[in-house]
């Protein structure tokens, strides 16, 4: 007697687990938070630093320019010097240099030493952005890279919301040196956390300087960089002059303006998170919509800056769609070139140049006699130029869509 063979049903396939965000991403964001706090702290400590260093207030303002210039020019040079190191080793070298530079600023006996300290910390900050983004690309799942980038760059937004007022509060109560020492200690602690939590990534394939810089010879990459410069330039042309505009044009009091700037910072955090979730799958649509919205908000601000409600709407709208486009800008660059530190650092330099160009052009408008609304119109103009810089990619994407989807050509 034979028995019928039994059929075994295969166990159901285990559902694919969704990729999770590595802890490293959050730690890198914390590092950027510490360095951004250092970058911005001078702007709120100008009077006390001027008295402490016995120089006029404009001389203290130049410290911001020295930092930005060092970030834009020194950052790539420092990134080149670190090319042959593992990424984690490069991060630790940068943390050590930054702590030394910030400590030098805290203990500086005079203005010249402070300038040197700002140049060191600015160059380190520029290189750190590039290496941090390269590590982010390595550790994050491909599906999460846009959001991971937004979390790393979120340190910039949080530094504006929390780090800047925190450093200034310490400076006002315990002196500007205490503010610098606090950032020194914060950076040292973050460096230790990084050493303990960031994995020792595999050594990158050794590449010559010629190979590393080959990507930078591509005209298309510089066209992509230009969009980043224009987006950030448009935002900072306005942001740099928000305080006098809100006080002297809109008519808000001294107690209200800081609250509005905090609300602006919160808007940047929200916008950064939203863009980060959309950047991978919808890079060009996000940038297109963002630039159109940025143009609209800055135009609204320019037209109705003397009306409190429209001014606040425009302020918050600029926060939602201005610097928050960074994750999409970074994603676009990484798709155009490699995700290695040198390209990322040069991209950071181009973003920093946007800060310099935007604030400078806004100031020129005021100096030319066009009033405090001039920076808003300068920002709107730069946003329009940023949109125009997207047109070649938008046209190419449309052609590809038509070639792959005949229905897109013939219609319903």
C-alpha atoms as one frame of an Amber mdcrd trajectory, in Angstrom:
protein
   0.000   0.000   0.000   1.441   3.238  -1.060   0.764   6.565   0.498   0.234
   9.638  -1.556   3.178  11.934  -1.408   2.617  14.895   0.806   3.198  18.313
  -0.654   5.020  20.721   1.496   4.115  24.314   1.205   7.025  26.649   1.399
   6.923  28.968   4.370   5.878  32.475   3.443   8.757  34.686   2.563   9.730
  36.957   5.366   8.787  40.525   4.604  11.689  42.685   3.639  12.685  44.830
   6.549  12.609  48.526   5.909  16.021  50.193   6.055  16.650  52.123   9.231
  18.504  55.353   9.737  22.014  54.729  11.155  22.990  56.434  14.397  26.021
  57.830  12.560  23.760  60.182  10.593  22.490  61.854  13.771  26.007  62.117
  15.198  27.241  63.846  12.032  24.353  66.296  12.314  25.435  67.011  15.879
  28.936  67.826  14.641  27.579  70.294  12.099  25.399  71.816  14.834  28.486
  72.523  16.954  30.410  74.085  14.074  27.489  76.179  12.844  27.059  77.536
  16.380  30.671  78.699  16.203  30.128  80.260  12.784  27.100  82.296  13.887
  27.981  83.217  17.466  30.010  86.312  16.526  26.954  88.020  15.005  25.243
  88.224  18.405  28.364  89.125  20.402  29.604  92.110  18.412  29.331  94.823
  21.077  30.923  92.788  23.898  33.645  91.402  21.617  34.426  94.895  20.333
  34.921  96.110  23.898  36.899  93.033  24.899  39.276  93.185  21.918  39.329
  97.007  21.850  38.340  97.337  18.188  35.389  99.007  16.408  32.251  96.925
  15.813  32.841  96.737  12.003  36.135  94.940  12.738  34.164  92.271  14.597
  31.818  92.033  11.626  34.804  91.203   9.452  35.330  88.067  11.571  32.180
  86.648   9.959  33.628  87.361   6.511  36.984  85.773   7.421  35.172  82.623
   8.548  33.057  82.448   5.366  36.079  83.095   3.128  38.128  80.403   4.903
  35.205  77.999   4.621  34.873  78.648   0.880  38.582  78.613  -0.027  40.342
  76.777   2.802  37.738  74.017   3.063  38.577  72.425  -0.322  42.318  72.798
   0.299  41.998  71.017   3.638  39.822  68.336   2.027  42.594  67.715  -0.523
  45.123  67.341   2.308  42.920  64.641   3.875  42.284  62.659   0.678  44.417
  59.663   1.646  42.927  59.227   5.110  39.989  57.006   5.952  36.859  59.081
   6.343  36.600  58.457  10.077  40.244  59.417  10.547  39.599  62.567   8.555
  36.661  63.433  10.813  38.797  63.023  13.932  41.572  65.217  12.507  38.988
  67.891  11.721  37.486  67.721  15.209  40.943  68.113  16.762  41.793  71.110
  14.570  38.423  72.735  15.245  38.766  72.361  19.019  42.233  73.926  18.843
  40.963  76.795  16.693  37.951  77.515  18.901  40.125  77.368  22.030  42.551
  79.783  20.380  39.624  82.151  19.767  38.486  81.856  23.397  41.985  82.661
  24.712  42.988  85.169  22.019  44.910  88.126  23.518  44.092  90.402  20.589
  42.307  90.869  17.299  45.021  89.364  15.073  44.954  86.042  16.932  41.154
  86.035  16.728  41.353  86.450  12.943  43.737  83.475  12.753  41.378  81.398
  14.904  38.394  82.226  12.686  40.337  81.269   9.558  41.270  77.896  11.091
  37.748  77.078  12.276  36.222  78.288   8.996  38.465  76.057   6.867  37.809
  73.074   9.140  34.060  73.659   9.005  34.073  73.702   5.187  36.028  70.439
   5.005  33.861  68.846   7.723  30.697  69.390   5.694  32.268  67.562   2.746
  33.582  64.596   4.730  30.380  64.309   6.786  28.234  64.125   3.642  30.568
  61.502   2.150  30.235  59.376   5.304  26.461  59.890   5.216  26.324  58.487
   1.668  28.357  55.452   2.732  26.389  54.487   5.832  22.817  55.254   4.717
  20.745  52.926   2.558  20.312  54.252  -0.982  16.567  54.734  -0.390  17.254
  56.886   2.648  20.080  59.070   1.389  17.976  62.158   0.765  16.455  62.014
   4.229  19.839  61.140   5.772  21.361  64.182   4.090  18.573  66.348   5.489
  19.271  65.039   8.999  22.988  65.772   8.703  22.282  69.251   7.333  19.599
  69.652   9.983  22.468  70.519  12.304  22.713  73.783  10.375  19.031  74.603
  11.021  19.139  73.606  14.681  22.326  75.629  15.105  20.397  78.673  13.917
  17.413  77.994  16.210  19.216  76.831  19.375  22.981  77.167  19.020  23.100
  80.840  18.063  20.803  82.172  20.818  22.373  79.768  23.344  25.900  80.933
  22.599  24.772  84.548  22.686  22.971  84.057  26.009  26.140  82.660  27.556
  28.143  85.536  26.103  25.796  88.182  27.467  25.831  86.750  31.016  29.366
  85.365  31.392  31.329  87.129  28.665  32.166  86.362  25.053  35.121  84.176
  25.999  32.793  81.880  27.963  30.711  81.496  24.794  33.761  80.363  22.819
  34.901  78.027  25.596  31.414  76.482  25.687  31.500  75.760  21.948  35.030
  74.362  22.386  33.778  71.931  25.035  30.684  71.039  22.991  32.781  70.235
  19.927  35.205  68.136  21.978  32.317  66.105  23.433  30.787  65.585  19.977
  34.195  64.501  18.718  34.402  61.849  21.453  30.878  60.659  20.608  31.874
  60.444  16.950  34.962  58.412  17.817  32.838  55.983  19.841  29.879  55.573
  17.474  30.928  56.141  13.852  32.119  52.845  12.345  35.590  52.441  10.907
  34.553  52.504   7.269  36.498  50.577   4.684  39.408  52.475   3.253  38.462
  54.209   0.031  40.265  53.301  -3.148  43.329  55.507  -3.365  42.906  58.137
  -6.040  45.342  60.738  -7.276  44.643  64.427  -7.000  44.161  64.487 -10.781
  41.449  61.823 -10.508  39.755  63.651  -7.646  39.709  66.950  -9.499  38.610
  65.401 -12.829  34.961  65.707 -11.761  35.462  69.421 -11.183  36.356  69.928
 -14.846  32.829  69.076 -15.986  30.833  72.188 -17.015  27.556  70.487 -16.063
  28.691  70.104 -12.458  29.405  73.830 -12.228  25.972  74.541 -13.696  24.500
  72.430 -10.889  26.688  74.242  -8.357  25.363  77.562  -9.668  21.814  76.635
  -8.668  22.981  76.045  -5.102  24.779  79.396  -5.011  21.706  81.222  -6.310
  19.248  79.496  -3.946  21.325  80.294  -0.873  22.208  83.741  -2.203  18.517
  84.560  -2.666  17.749  83.474   0.880  20.647  85.264   2.562  20.148  88.491
   0.607  16.926  88.789   2.595  17.862  86.942   5.806  20.923  89.103   6.437
  18.689  92.172   6.768  15.574  90.697   8.403  16.202  92.472  11.720  16.355
  96.061  10.394  13.522  95.349   7.934  11.233  93.986  10.646  12.053  96.867
  12.991  12.259  99.868  10.684   9.924  98.924   7.832   7.363  96.587   9.383
   7.455  98.332  12.754   7.918  95.401  15.156   9.461  96.149  18.564  12.745
  94.893  19.997  10.962  92.194  22.010   9.040  90.800  19.029  11.799  90.546
  16.435  13.805  87.813  18.265  10.625  85.734  18.545   9.991  86.129  14.826
  13.554  85.044  14.056  13.096  81.966  16.251   9.854  81.214  14.371  11.823
  81.588  11.130  14.366  79.075  12.452  11.605  76.610  13.379  10.208  76.970
   9.850  13.634  76.034   8.429  13.720  72.880  10.578  10.247  71.865   9.358
  11.044  72.627   5.724  14.363  70.772   5.910  12.601  67.648   7.199   9.943
  67.759   4.458  12.473  68.337   1.668  14.666  65.545   3.036  11.803  63.061
   2.677  11.134  64.123  -0.925  14.655  64.833  -2.182  15.516  61.300  -3.383
  12.462  60.641  -5.542  11.467  64.169  -6.554  14.675  66.197  -6.687  13.873
  68.464  -9.635  10.179  68.993  -8.766  11.173  69.962  -5.205  13.726  72.492
  -6.442  11.342  73.857  -9.067   8.467  74.296  -6.634  10.821  75.638  -3.968
  12.306  78.326  -6.212   8.896  79.421  -7.468   7.644  79.653  -3.882  10.806
  81.460  -2.726  10.376  84.025  -5.505   6.722  84.510  -4.526   7.448  84.939
  -0.797  10.301  87.401  -1.343   8.179  89.380  -3.809   5.320  89.456  -1.293
   7.745  90.640   1.382   9.136  93.347  -0.909   5.670  94.639  -1.799   4.076
  94.479   1.673   6.979  94.729   4.112   5.163  97.549   5.892   2.153  95.319
   6.639   2.698  93.040   9.692   0.586  90.045   8.641   1.885  89.678   5.047
   5.422  90.349   6.304   5.221  87.516   8.846   3.711  85.160   6.239   6.536
  86.001   3.837   9.147  85.602   6.585   7.926  82.140   7.566   7.467  81.122
   3.930  11.069  82.077   3.176  12.108  79.902   6.110  10.163  76.941   4.734
  11.576  77.050   1.183  14.955  78.831   1.403  17.995  77.107   2.899  15.748
  74.079   3.439  16.327  73.109  -0.197  19.863  72.041   0.783  19.055  68.272
   0.855  17.690  68.435  -2.705  20.673  70.531  -3.810  23.085  67.983  -2.319
  21.192  65.065  -3.881  21.372  66.741  -7.292  25.126  67.262  -6.958  25.700
  63.642  -5.906  23.760  62.405  -8.918  25.803  64.617 -11.195  29.208  63.692
  -9.752  30.701  61.310  -7.205  29.847  61.623  -3.534  33.435  61.967  -2.394
  34.606  64.625   0.068  36.283  66.973  -2.434  33.160  67.442  -4.576  31.019
  67.853  -1.442  33.449  70.379   0.014  33.553  72.431  -3.187  29.752  72.326
  -3.188  29.805  73.643   0.382  32.121  76.415  -0.833  29.654  77.340  -3.564
  26.855  77.439  -0.977  29.028  79.676   1.214  29.654  81.933  -1.769  25.889
  82.252  -2.008  25.869  83.602   1.548  28.621  86.096   0.692  27.090  87.185
  -2.637  23.559  87.470  -1.283  24.419  89.543   1.788  26.856  91.695  -0.230
  24.362  92.371  -3.043  21.613  93.163  -0.536  23.905  95.672   1.152  24.755
  97.241  -2.210  21.061  97.812  -2.838  20.682  99.614   0.479  23.868 101.611
  -0.089  22.648 102.685  -3.523  19.703 104.413  -1.875  16.935 101.913  -2.616
  16.035 101.447   1.039  15.722  98.415   3.290  13.387  96.632   0.881  16.209
  96.385  -1.668  17.618  93.111  -0.246  14.198  91.497  -0.679  14.128  92.425
  -4.364  17.735  91.277  -4.768  16.713  87.940  -3.214  13.702  87.604  -5.537
  15.938  88.306  -8.549  18.479  85.669  -7.483  15.633  83.169  -6.976  14.427
  83.784 -10.546  17.988  83.221 -11.814  18.094  80.013  -9.768  14.919  78.812
 -11.483  16.401  79.647 -14.899  19.488  77.577 -14.015  17.178  74.553 -13.630
  15.668  74.872 -17.104  18.263  72.698 -18.954  17.624  69.814 -16.545  13.858
  70.308 -16.722  13.950  70.231 -20.536  16.140  67.106 -20.532  13.857  65.362
 -18.032  10.820  66.167 -20.185  12.487  64.762 -23.301  13.396  61.559 -21.462
   9.834  61.240 -20.156   8.420  61.651 -23.660  10.869  59.115 -25.091   9.974
  56.472 -22.486   6.232  57.209 -22.331   4.589  57.717 -25.752   1.343  58.693
 -24.009   3.101  61.787 -22.715   3.523  62.927 -26.329   0.196  61.905 -27.884
  -1.952  62.733 -24.906  -5.197  60.967 -23.917
